Amino acid sequence: MIRVVLATCLALITLPAAAIDIKEVTSPGGIKAWLVEETSIPFTALEIRFKGGASLDAEGKRGAAYLMSGLLDEGAGELTSTEFALAAEELAFKYDFDASSDSFSVSAQFLTENRDASLELLRKSLNEPRFDQDAVDRVRAQVLSIIASDSEDPNDIAGKTFASLAYGDHPYATKLEGTAESVTMLTRDDLIASHKSLLTRDRVYVGAVGDISAEELGVILDELLGALPATGPDLPGPAPFLLSGGETVVPYNTPQSVAIFGHAGIERTDPDFFAAYVMNQVLGSGGFGSRLMDEVREKRGLTYGVYSYLVLREHVNLVMGQVSSSNDSVAEAISVIRDEWAKMADVGVTEKELETAKTYLTGAYPLRFDGNARIANILAAMQFDDLPIDYIDNRNAQVEAVTLEDIKRVSKRLLKPDNLHFVVVGKPTGLEASN
């Protein structure tokens, strides 16, 4: 019955963006969080995000953060892996631990009646992970299976190749899961060191939404996080982008080639960011309404899907895209993409395209706030990205303020068709690697 109640809570709690009242909370121990109180249903979602993530893997220990993230619920304190899982199930306590290149995130959802017991489980997992050898070996085997599977995926091969060519010796150049060799060599001590490096109070961001007061949240923050290390190791510096325009071909026996492409992008704090964001909606982010989809798929039938996107990472910003096409047509698809890149850079967008993009982007934004967990995630992400606390209130106005002239300016500045580098995995015909 408890599981049914929790599922109902997850499904029903939806707040319109305009109604979200965010409070900044500081715990007695000095830990800050953003809170949205919503007491109509006895349920709370908590999102904790630590800056750093897999980019803090020690030299020669690639994959440590990823492996460690899979072990925090595999026994903690006096509880074995099985005991921890049973306790969480009895409480209808939902949780997730995840390592990305730039962050380590903790998601938790719990019923008010089970709050104390649920949070005690979470405290144990964050502060007292066991890293029992049998659990380490079991989760390691799962990671090795993922690595082996990815090594045969053309999309993954393309992404891995692009990163290795683009980022030099920066952590971004290698997959956060690590390699079979690096993961096999990881020891329990490596995981303990990774845990100590990643989960530190100086780089933590918290979002909370639900049936909880500011005072209660302050106490919880200190209980969960107060005993973690105060500081962590230095973050890596900016990632270089070493690719120039051209094509790299990775031979792979498949009837369809996969291409990932990109060049340098724009920072989230740039005054032209929203113009670039709206421009990309027209160029390649808008699905069947985008220019790339129209020109590459609808008019020429060269692909089932093509898209572009802005990459906003902690240490690099890019404009990227992806397309899949048959081996005998991928060269033409690449040519069309470059042409559309150049067209957008030269003339910008039409009034109709601009209004359609704005209507979609402003209309879709409130749909993101469809549950406590998603709102808590957004609150943590806003702090992580150093956005102001009133960003939700003002975001759509910033989209609406974008003009044709803004997009023409930023398109000319940002889009460089001659700088696009394509990494193609397959057996493309009529396409020779330039480097």
Protein Blocks (a to p, Z undefined) as FASTA:
>chain_A
ZZmmmmmmmmmmccdfklpccdddddfkopacdddddfkbgcdddddddehijmlpcehi
ahklmmmmmmmmnoghjbcfklmmmmmmmnopacdddddfkbccddddddfklmmmmmmm
mmmmmmmcgkiaklmmmmmmmmmmmmmmmmmgmklmmmmmmmmmmnomafklpcfkbpfk
lmmmpcfklmmmmmmmmmcfklcccddedjddfklmmmmmmmmmmmpcfbdcdddddddd
fbdcdddddddddfbdcdddddddddfklmklmmmmmmmmmmmmnojmbmklmmmmmmno
pafbdcddddddfkbccddddddddfklmmmmmmmmmmmmmmmmmnopafklmmmmmmmm
mmmmmmmmncfklmmmmmmmmmmnopafklmmmmmmmmmmpcfklmmmmmmmmmcfklpc
cddedjdehiacfZZ
